[in-house]
């Protein structure tokens, strides 16, 4: 009888072990941008941070067309965290079809507002372009179609009284391809919306003389969107850039969706701010990320998991 009970207990133990569900793996896909921009290297660093800080996390990085594509992917549940421009995020929340959002993306939730994207209009020195007005009749790339960069281009050029029809040629290309065409004298200029020190502009500036075109404060005001602020590209941000250049900037954000658990969103937010040195080592733009009241500024609600972290830090 004793042997029977032991055997039965062992059998029940096996049954119980089989019936208990294994701990689900936490899949985290980080949606970034083109590999020659700033989102991608920061996304790679973030994936490494999450892989070490979140037990059981299976983290992958996906190169994308950036803001607009990222937000649509999040809404569809095809990613857990993404980089985006603030104006694109606002348009997604409203469901601006012209900006690339067929309906309101109501599942989006904010993790953090991070560093500013600078509108960097770069022209070859030999093109003779020195001002926004000089771009008329020139060949220019405005970023991938309906990307965050291209939406910035529409806004800035529109505020300056320019349309794409005013250019001799308009290309819709990512950063690296745009720079390659300038090198080959097939384009005169490109607009790049990214953090300072973007690899594509560094590459161009080391191969030929460039001009970074200023965006005056009155043009920024005419955009009519609070997401656009006046900033300055410091002198010597790029080779041969001897003077500071006034321009516009738009804040970047890290965004998730409502289907991500509170625990996962909390862990992603906490580990982000506890590993700032690793992010800064990946790209200098991350040095501008601060944990303060501006971190919570977003057109989209905070994820409850992120809100928990900010409450712990006394920001809410």
N, C-alpha and C positions, 0 to 999 in steps of 0.2 A: 504493500500500500504506500509506504514511504517513497519507494522508488517511483511508483506511479505518480505521486504528487510532485516529486522533483521533475520528472519528465514532463508532466502537464504544465508545471510552472515555467519550465524552459521553453516549452512550446508556446505558451501564452506570451512569454517575453519576446519571442521571435515575432509573434503576430503583432504585438504592440509596437515593436521597433519598425516593422514594415508599414504599419498603419500611420505612424507619425510622419508628417511631411518634413522633408529636408528643408533647411533654411534656403529661401529663394536668393539667387544671386542678384546683386544690384547692378543692372546694366546702365551705364552712363555714356551717352554719345555726346561729344562736345562739337557743336556746329560752329565753324570759324569763318573763313573767307579764302581768298586766293593765297597761294603759298608765298607770293612775293609781297604780301601786305603785313600788317601788324597782328591781326586777329589770329592768323595761323600759328606763329611761334608762341604767342601767349596761350593759345588753345593747347598746344603740345605740352607746355609747362603745367597748365592747369590739369591736364590728364594725368601727368606724373604725380602731381600733388594729391589728386583724388584717389589714384591707385594705391598710394601709400597710407592715406589718412582714413579712408572709408573701408572698413573690413568687408571682404567679399566682393568689392566693386570690380566689375569688368568694364574698363574704360577704353573708348576708342575716340579718335579724332577724325572729323570729316571736313575736307576742304570743300567749300561751297562758293556761290556767287555773293555771299555775305548777307547783309541785313534782310532784304525782302525774302529771299529764299529761306533763310534761317527761320524767320517768323512763321512762314507757311508750313515748314517742316515741323516746328514745335506744335502748331495747332493740330497737325495730323498725327501727333504722337511719335514722330520719327526722329526724336532727339530729346535729350533731357535738359541741356543747357546750351545757350547760344549767345554769341556776341551780336549786338545790333546798334545802329545809330538811333538816337532819341527821336528824331523827326519821323523816321520810318516806323518806329514803335507806336508813335501817336497816330499815324495814318493807318496802321494795322488795327489798332483798337477801335478806330472809327469805321473801318471797312472801306477805305478809299480805293475804289477799283482802278482809277487812273494811276495810282501808285503801285499797283500790283496785288491788291487784296480784294478778292471777289466778294467777300462779306466780312463782317466784324469778326476779328480773331479773339473770341471771348474767353479762350482757355489760357491765354498768356498771363504770366505772373512774374513780377520783378524779383530778382535776387539782389542786384546792386547796381547803382550808377557808378561808373568807373572813370576812366580818363577821357579827356576831350579829343575828338577827331578834328584835325586842322584841315581846312580847305586849302590845298596846296596846288596852285596853278603854276605849272612849270613849263617854260618855253626854252627852246634852244636860243643861244645868244645871237646866232646868225639870222634868226627869223625876224629880228628887229622888234619883237613884241616886248613892250615895257608896261603897258596898262591894259585894263579890260577892254577899252575901246579899240586897242590895237589888234585884238583878236578877230575883228571883223575882216572877212576875206581870207582868213588863215585856215589851215588844216588842223583839226583838233580831235582828240579822243576824250570822251566824257564818261568812261567807265562801262562796265557790262550793262546791258539793257535792263532798266528798272531795278538796278542795284541801288544800295544806299548812296553810293557815290554819284550815280547818274541822277538820282532825285536831288542831291545837293547841287549838281551842275544846273539842272533846270531852275532851281530856286535862285542861285546866285546870278546866273546869266540873265534870267528874267528880270531880276531886280536892277540889273545894270542896263536894261533896255535891249538885250540881245536875245535872239532866238537861234535855234540850230540852223535855220535857213540863212542866217547871216554869215555862216562859215563856208569856206570854199569846199570843205569836206568834213563830215562828221563821222567818226568811228566810235563804235560801242565795244570797247575792249578792256580787259583787266589790266592792272598796273604794268606787269612785266611786258606784255605784248605792246602796250602803248609806248613804253620807253624804247623798245627795240625799233619801232617804226620811226621814232625821233632820231635815234642813232643812225638809221639808214636814210635819213633826210626825206622820209615819206610822210612825216607829220611835223607840224611846227610846235605844237603844245599839247599838254594833257592836264586835266583836272584830276587830282588824286585826293580823296578824303581818307585820312589815316592819322595815326599818331605820329609825332615827330620822329625823324630818323628812319622813315620807311625805306626798306631795302632797295626798291625800284628807283627812287630818286637818288639815293646814294650811288647806285650803279651808274646812272646817267651823269651825275655831277663829276664823277671821276674819269669819265670818258670824253666829256666835252664841256665847254663853258655854257652855263645855263642862266636864266633869269627867273626868279620867283616873283610872280605878278601879285601886287597887293590888292586886297579887297577893302575898299574904304568903308568907314563906319556908316556913312549915309546909305550905301548899298545894302549893308547888313540890316539896317532899319527898314528898308523898303521890302525886304523879304516878307515881313509881317508874321513871323513865326518866332515865338519866345525861345524855341530850341536853338536858334542861331544867336551866338554871342560874339562880341569882338575879342580877339586874341592877337598875339604877336608871335611870329616865328622868330626865335632869337637868332642873332647874328651867329654865323659859323655852324648852323645846324647841318649845313651841307657844304661840301668843298666849293670854295670860290664865292660863298655867300657872305660878303663882308659886312652887310648891314641887316638890322632887324626889319622884318616885313610884316605890316599890319594885315590881318586876314580875319576870316570868320571861322568859328569852331562850333561843333555840335557834340554834345556829351554822348559817350558810348555807354551801353548798359549790358549787363548779363541778365538773361531772361530764361525762365523755365515755363512749365505749364501746370495746370491744376491737377493733372493726373499723377504728378510726381509726389511721393509721400512727404508728409511734414518732416519726418526724420531725415530723409534723403536731402531735402532742401536745406534743412538746418545744417547738416554735415557739409554740404557744398559751400554754404555761406561762411561757416566758421573756419573751415580749412583754407578758404580763399584768403581771409584776412590774417590767418596765422602763418602764412607762407609767402608774405610779400617779397621777401628777399629772393626767393626762387623765381617769382614772376619778373622782378626787375632784372635779374640775370638773363632772362630770356629775351627781354626787349626793354629799352630805356623808357618807352612810353609808360610802362607800369609804375615808374617812380612817381607818377602823378596821381595814382590811386590813393585816396585818403578815406579813413573811417571817421566820417563826421556827418553832420546833418544833410549835406548835399548827396550823400550816398543813397538816401531814401527818396530822392526826387525823381519821379517817373510818372508818365501819363497812364500807367497800368498799375493795378494794385500789387502790393507785396505778397509773395507767397507766405502763408502762415508760418512755415518753417524758418524762412528768412526773418520774419517779424520777431519770432522767438529769440533769435540771436541778437537782434538790435535792441530788444527790451533788456536783455542781459547786460548789454553795453551802455544802457542808460540813454539811448538815442530815441526811445519811444516812451 
